[in-house]
Amino acid sequence: MWVLFAALSAALLLTCIWQRIQYRKLQKEINYISNRLETLSITSENGFVLLPTDHACMKKLGATINTLLQNFYEKKSEYEQAQKAMAQVLTNISHDIRTPLTVLKGNSEMLAAKVDDVSVPEVIHTMATKIDRKADDLITTINDYFTISKIASGDLPLKLQKENVSRLCQDTILEYYDLLEKQQFEVDIQIPATPIYADTDRDALQRILKNLIDNAIRHGGDGKYIALRLTAEKGKSVIEIEDHGKGMSPQQQKQIFIRNYTTAPKSSGNGLGLAIAKKLSMQIGAELQVHSIQNEQTVFSVILKS
C-alpha cells in the first residue's frame, strides 16, 4: 500500500514538474512574441515573428501574426508609394500654377497702383484692392502646398550647422516691423546681448518663425500684442512667440499642427502654416510646442539643441 502511494506521489510530482516546465516555456515564447512585436513597432522594420516551438497553438499563432504583418507591410508600401505620387503631383501642379500666378500678381499690383493714381469710382478701387489681396493669398497658399509636398517627398534640402540664432530672430522680426507698427501692435522683443548659437538649418528655422509670427498676427491680432523671446539653458535654445488673442481650447491645441486644420474661418487660412512649421521642426531636430489659455495668451515654443 505504501509502495503504491509513493509511486502515485512520485508520478504526480513529475507531472507537476513537467507542467511547470511547459508553462515556463510557453511563457517564454509569449514574451518573445510580445517583445518582437514591440521591437518591430519601434524600429519600423519589415520583420516577422520567427518562433521555433513544439506547441501547435503557438505555431498557429505565429503563422497568423506573420500573415497579418505581411498584409500590413504590403498596405504600408502601397500607402507610401501613393503618398510619394501624390506629393509629386502636388509639386508639379504647384510649379505649373506659380508661373501664371506670378503674371497675375504683377498685373494686380499694377492695377491697384493705377486706380490709386487716377480718379475712379470707389467700387473699382475696392475691386482692384481685393484682387491684389486675393492674389497674395493665393501665392501664399500655393507656396505652402509646394513646401509641404517637398517635405513629404523628401526633396527639401536641409543643411544643419551652427547658426547665430540671436541674429536670425532679430532679422526675422525686423521684417514685420512696418506691418506691426501699422496695425498698432505692442511688440516685446527679448533677445540676450550675448549671441546664442544652435545647430539648425537657417532657412528652415526662419520659415518656422515666420509661420508662427504670421499665425500670431492672423489669429491673435485682436490682442494687439506679440512677443519674441530667446533663452538658452541646459544645452537648449528656446524661441517663444506669444500673442494675447482669443487662444485655443485644450482640444484645439492637440489638433493645431494637423495638416489643413485651422481655428479660423475657411476664408482666412489654409491650415498649412503650423503643419509646415511642425514638419520642419522635426526635420531639423527641434521640438515645437504650444501652450494656450483661452482669451488670455498663446505661446509657441521652438526648442533647439545648442
DAHU-V761481 format. One record per helix or strand. SS is the DSSP state (H for helix, E for strand). FROM is the first residue (numbers start at 1). TO is the last residue. Records with the same first field share a line. If there is no record, write none. Layout:
BEGIN
SS = FROM-TO / FROM-TO
END
This chain:
BEGIN
H = 2-43 / 56-117 / 122-153 / 165-174 / 177-182 / 202-223 / 250-255 / 266-268 / 273-283
E = 161-164 / 186-191 / 197-200 / 225-233 / 236-243 / 287-293 / 297-305
END
